[in-house]
Amino acid sequence: MSKGRSAHALGGVCLIWQVALMAATRSKVWEVPTTSSNVSESLQWQPHCHYRHHQDRVRITAEMPPRLDGTWLSTRCEVRPGPEFLTRSYTFHPSRHFQALQHYYADSGCENPAYSLAIRGRLRIRQASWITRGATEADHNLSGVAIVVHSLAAKQKLTSRLPPSCVGPSLARLLPGKPQDLYNTRAGRGCLEAMGFSMMELDLVRVETQQRDHGEKIQTLFLGDIHTDWTQRTHYRPTGYQQPLQSAMHHIHPCLVCALVYRSTEQRPPVIPRQTQTPVSLSGRWVSQQCETRPTVLFLTREFHFDPDQQAWEGIYRHYSDPLCSQNTFTLRASGHYAQGNPSVKVPGATEFVFKVTEVRVTAEDESTAKLLNRTKPGKCGQAGEWKVGAEQGLSTTHGCTVLGIKLPHKEYELFKVELDHRRHPLLYVGERPTDGSSPDRPMRRATSFQAPLKLCSATERQPPSRYGSGFKSKQVQVDTNGTGRLTQILLVVLGSALCSWNWVF
């Protein structure tokens, strides 16, 4: 069996095991509410070095089931695995019908439109996800997909990768600017699959509302993640999220890209104005802007410190059991060295790096985690029997920790990109982790898309002392929800995900 198939099979075993554990715990946290429920989650945080002032505090709420009515837009040129460069505009109606526009580009800045897809269908909200806590499962049905190419060069490139059966009936008559049906209720989906097209992202949804104290309201739509393996993406049922869309009514201001995408049609795609190229300067501390979700039930925040003079780095990964990152289960502190490589050929504007992990330290954040780690065999995960809540322990003597998927020393081939946000603050994009849980430990496995961006903290600001030494705090949370006492029961599920995942770095 190939390594890819082995990873896929392991993922299926892990998924079954997680569901079995959830059933065994019989915790109401994991009971699936019906679509008539109206469960609301909320969180209030003040990440240090982000929201320094009281008026910048953020309150985040997420309703279940989510309300999708309205139009949701890309806020930047998006990068999907492949790579693919696109912008999106999705409109949902109370009748459950939706229209989606996807504009694809020949460049990483979304300046040169290649083709656009106009998608129609229906969406049925089902139930809260058993797998991804805080998400809602849905079913979509397509009624039509039309394509518009925007140049003869784009047509030639598109048809060159499609089988003759698609080029003949569907694309031979394509003219720039003229719509052509790719799919309808009377035709099959063979040509869509050949293009790597799928709307499986609609099968996992979450809507968050951010309310700032000074009155600004921002709504974001999280849709299911796109598999990093092109051959898997058309039938992959997501368990994580891709970069969110923002509401056309309630988005970050100013947002030039939002306005361009909102006014676009399949025949008039948005052309994103060229941005000044930002050099990759890693110096300083970078933190997550939100609670992040990775496939197979991993919620975490990331914090990095880079020292270019020593070419050294340190990363703190706080893992949680909930989608608001309020219930900490364990924390990883990794360090090592890195080397900057060449500009990426596949993803223009990005830069290749090689990172080496030489040391990892783990802190169990609750009693259940400590007990689980203490059950590991001697020599497999630190000092067996010596794990205590709040006490950090190194993994060098055991060359990692099998139960957490950590191997030392470890090398990864990474992809970094720096952009500026709407306030001209630097954002660091780090390569997306492989969906199957494998590691980019070879150059050919280097990412072609990105995770949620990290924001730069001032490189000169004084950091308060913390038990993580040179680490720093990213979120100080105040939870407004109930049910935190059930953490013991759901921890097995969370750590079960970690057991089945090898993609904790970056």
LINRA-V100131 format. One record per backbone hydrogen bond with DSSP energy under -1.0 kcal/mol. NH is the residue of the N-H (numbers start at 1). CO is the residue of the C=O. If there is no record, write none. Layout:
BEGIN
{{NH:CO} {NH:CO}}
END
This chain:
BEGIN
{{6:2} {7:3} {8:4} {9:5} {10:6} {11:7} {12:8} {13:9} {14:10} {15:11} {16:12} {17:13} {18:14} {19:15} {20:16} {21:17} {22:18} {23:19} {24:20} {25:21} {26:22} {30:27} {31:28} {37:34} {39:64} {41:62} {43:60} {44:478} {45:58} {50:47} {51:47} {56:53} {57:54} {58:45} {59:211} {60:43} {61:209} {62:41} {64:39} {70:92} {72:90} {73:246} {74:88} {78:86} {80:84} {84:80} {86:78} {87:103} {89:101} {90:72} {91:99} {92:70} {93:97} {96:93} {98:121} {99:91} {100:119} {101:89} {102:117} {103:87} {104:115} {105:85} {106:112} {110:107} {114:104} {115:104} {116:148} {117:102} {118:146} {119:100} {120:144} {121:98} {122:141} {123:96} {124:139} {126:137} {129:135} {135:132} {136:205} {137:127} {138:203} {139:124} {141:122} {143:120} {144:120} {145:183} {146:118} {147:180} {148:116} {150:114} {155:151} {156:152} {157:153} {158:154} {159:155} {160:156} {161:158} {162:159} {166:163} {167:163} {168:164} {170:166} {171:166} {172:167} {174:171} {177:149} {178:175} {180:147} {182:145} {183:145} {187:184} {193:189} {194:190} {195:191} {196:193} {197:192} {202:199} {203:200} {204:201} {205:136} {206:222} {208:220} {209:61} {210:218} {211:59} {212:216} {213:57} {214:55} {215:212} {218:210} {219:250} {220:208} {221:245} {222:206} {224:201} {224:204} {225:240} {232:229} {235:232} {242:223} {245:221} {246:73} {247:219} {248:71} {259:255} {260:256} {261:257} {262:258} {263:259} {265:268} {272:110} {281:279} {284:306} {286:304} {287:455} {288:302} {292:300} {294:298} {298:294} {300:292} {301:318} {303:316} {304:286} {305:314} {306:284} {307:312} {311:307} {312:307} {313:336} {314:305} {315:334} {316:303} {317:332} {318:301} {319:330} {320:299} {321:327} {325:322} {329:319} {331:363} {332:317} {333:361} {334:315} {335:359} {336:313} {337:356} {338:311} {339:354} {341:352} {344:350} {350:347} {351:416} {352:342} {353:414} {354:339} {355:412} {356:337} {357:410} {358:335} {359:335} {361:333} {362:393} {363:331} {365:329} {370:366} {371:367} {372:368} {373:369} {374:370} {376:373} {380:377} {386:383} {390:364} {391:388} {393:362} {395:360} {399:396} {400:395} {401:406} {402:380} {405:402} {406:401} {408:399} {410:357} {412:355} {413:440} {414:353} {416:351} {417:429} {419:427} {421:425} {424:421} {427:419} {428:454} {429:417} {431:415} {432:449} {437:434} {441:439} {445:442} {446:443} {451:430} {454:428} {455:287} {456:426} {457:285} {469:466} {471:468} {478:44} {480:42} {486:483} {487:484} {490:486} {491:487} {494:490} {495:491} {496:492} {497:493} {498:494} {499:495} {500:496} {501:498} {502:437}}
END
